[in-house]
Amino acid sequence: MTYASSDWIAWLAGLIDGEGTVSITRSNANRYQHPYLRPLLHIANTDLRLLHKAAAIIEPITGKAPRLRRTTNEKHEATGWKRGYRLVVDTQWELLLLLPHLRPFLVGKQEQADIIIEFSRRRHGRDSKKWREFAVEDHALYLRSLALNRRGRCGPRSPVPTIEDLERMLLQAPSEGNAKGGGYGFS
């Protein structure tokens, strides 16, 4: 059975809309010499059959099997947690190949996919020694991704940032020691 048909790609897009994350992540500054940004698509679920089917759809498109990781450990399982898994696609090239196929079928994550496609296109052709460098445009895409993937309440105390807010935050110097949120007002 082939999984390259548009029906299966639409199924994968629905799985990503419901159980997935499409974003730009920032590395931990303490682990590397300097922080850097990278695109990420992952799907988390406790049903390994779903993730194997998703991998079977992704592999012919990207030419590489996505990584599959276990997300729960024995300690959690001993206390009654179901075993969890995460399917990960996190290279610019693979996402450039995959996301244009998924984009027409995505509903809730279509804007995030557009950001990742733009981000990956901008960075893919860079000199191999400079691909990690932050450019102003990369920061803007990162901040847009953060805003779209933001969790929690939105209200008078924590409004969703507008593009103008993001540009204003981008122009501010990052605060020291806030590697998790990048020092741009996100936590």
Disulfide bonds with the S-S distance in Angstrom:
none
